[in-house]
Amino acid sequence: MPPFLEFLIATFPMLWRGLVITIQLALGGIALAIVMSLAAGLGKMSKIPPLRWLCIAYIEVFRGTSALVQLFWFYFVLPFFGVSITEFQAGVLVLGLNAGSYGAEVVRGAIQAVPRGQYEAAIALNFTPMQRLWRIIVPQAVVSMLPPMGTIFIELLKNTALAALITLNELTFVAKQIRDDTQRTTEVFLAVLVMYFAVALCITAVMRTAEWWLSRGLDRGGVR
């Protein structure tokens, strides 16, 4: 067996454990990002000034500052204020809040892109504002949200590597440990490259499937 394959087989269990943590980190971040995207995106359009200002402040702060600095702030600075969190919790919070700030603008843009006639039709049917939003507007806007949100989720996946800088045993941190022990840089990071790419392909496939499923019936005026 070629030495390259022997090395990969020997190190695969360690890389796999790191990949599992990376996937958990990404999934936690994606879940938080979805919640924050919807909350901040809708909040930015709110007619309640304090709520609107709060959402705008959140979006601008997290979009306008480095994700790495945010990670260090959450993990190293918060303990000075009596709030201690684990490396994993810090990673999920920063990834989710950072991606959510970008997703909020996607949500806002998609909702505002829904034709005005849809709002007027919902009003004519005597729907309440909440019914108009969740039964008419959001189901149509979601289809437009999915492609850009997929890109944001892939960026989130790549940003999980930042967690290595706070010593979380995710894929990049494990790869650096293996590289330091073996000095086999090319083999290790080639394997890591393939692993990240495979997970990114899975995210893309899920988002495209969701887009196809949710878009069924739109040409007939509704979402199934």
N, C-alpha and C positions, 0 to 999 in steps of 0.2 A: 504494500500500500504506500502511495506517495507520502512523504513527510508532511505535506500540507494537509492532507486529509486526516492523518493520524493526529495532528495538532488540533484540528477543528473538532474531531470526535472527543478528544480528551478534555477540551475546554467547553464543549457545548453545554454540559449540565450547569456550569457557572453562568454562562451567558443566558441560558434559558431562565434561570432564577432572576437574573437582572431584567430580562424582557418581561417577565410576569409582573414585576413591580412597576416597570414602565407602563405597561398596559393598564394596570390598576390606577396609576397616577393619571394617565390620559383619560380614562373613563370617569374618574371622579371630577377631573377638571372640566370635561365636556358636560357632565350633568349640571355642575354649578354654572357653567357658561350659558347653558340653555335658559336656566332660571333667571340669571342676571340679564341676559339679552332681552327676554320678554319683559321683565320688570322695568328695566331702565329704558328700553325702547318705548314702551307704553307710557311710562312715567314722564318721559321727555315731551310727550304730546298732551300731558295732563293740563287741565285748566286751573289746577290748584298750584299757585306760584311756588310755595315752599317745596312741594314734591318735585315740581319741574326743575327748580334750581338744584335740588339735591342730586337728581339724576344727571343733570348736565355736568355738575361738579365731578361726580364719579366717573363719567365717560371721559372727560377731558384730562383728569388726573392720571387715570390708568392708561390712556392712549398716549399721553404726553411724557410719560416717564419710562425708564428702562425696566423691563421685566426682571433683569438681574438685580437691579437696585431694590425693586419691590420685594424680591425674594429675600435678600439680605435684611431688609427692614422688618419684614414679618418674623423672620427667624431669630435675628440677633438683637433687634431694637425693642420689640414688644415685651420681652422679659423684663426690661427696665421699668415697664409700666405694670408689672405684675401679671402679665399674660404669657404663659409659656406653652408652646405648641411643639409637636414633634416635627421631624423633617418631612414626613409624608403629609401631614396636615398643612404645613407651610407651602409645600409644593402644590397641593390641590387648590388651596385658597388663591395663590398667586396666579396659577394657570387659568383657573376659572374666572377670576375677577378680571384678569387682563384680556382674555378672549371675549368675555362678556361685554367689555367696553366697546370692542369692535362690532360684536354681534348686535348690540343695541342699535347701532346706526343702520345695520341691515334690516332689522325688524321695523324700525321707523320708516325707512324708505319703502319697504315692501307694502306696508299698510297704507301709506300715503299714495302708492301707485295703483291701488284698487280703484277702478272707475267710480266716479261720483254717482253714477246711476245705481250702483249697488246699494249705496247708503240710502238713496232716495226710495228705492224699492222696499228696503227694510222698514223705513219710516212709514211708507204707505201700508205695509202689512201690520203696523202697530206693534212692532218689536220694541222692547225696552232697549236702552243704550247698551246694556250688558249682552242682551241677546243679539243685537246687531253686530257687536264686536266678535263674540265667540262662535256664533252660528253662521254669519255671513262673511265678515271681513277677514278674520284670521284664517279660516280654512282656505280662502283664495290666496292670501298673502304668503302662506307657508310654502306653496310651490315655488314662488319667486325667491324665498329666503334660502332654500336648500343649497343651490350651487355655491353662493358665496359663503354660507355657513360651513359647507364641506371644506372649503379652502382654509377657513379659520380653524377648524378642528385639526387639519393636517399641520398647520403652523403650531397649534397647541402641542401636538404629538412631538414635533421637533424641539419645542421649548422644554420638554421634560428633561432634556440633557442638562439643563441649567441646575437641576436638583443635585447633580453630582458635586457641585461646588459647596453644598451644605452637607456633604458626606452621606447622602441617601444612596443605598445600594441598588440604584437602577442600572439600566443597561450600559450607559456610558461610563459610570463609575466603576462597574465591574470590568469593563473592557480596559480601562486605564490601569486597574490593578493587575490584570493578566499581562498587559504590555510591559509594565514595570518589572514583573517577575520573570518574564520570558524574553523580553526584547524582540518579540515578533510583532512589530507594529502593523505591517501590511496585512498579514493573515487575520489578526484580531479585528482591525477596523473594516476590513472587507466583509467579514461576517456580520459586524454590527450594521454596516451600510445595508446589507441585504435584509436584515431583520427589520430595520426601520422602514425600508421600502415596502416590505410585505405587509406590515401593519397599515401603512398609508394606503396601500391598494385596497385593503379590507374596508377602511373608512370610506374610500371613494365608492366602492361597490355598494356599501350600505346606503350612502346618500343618494346614489343614482337609482337604486331600487325604490327607496322611499319617494323620490321625485316621480318616478314612473307610476307608482301605486297611487299617490295622492293626486296626480294630474289626470287620472282616468275620469272621464265624465265632464271635464272642464269645457270641452268643445260642445257639450250639450247643456251647459249652463249650471253645472253643479259639481260637487266633489263627492265621490262615493266613499 
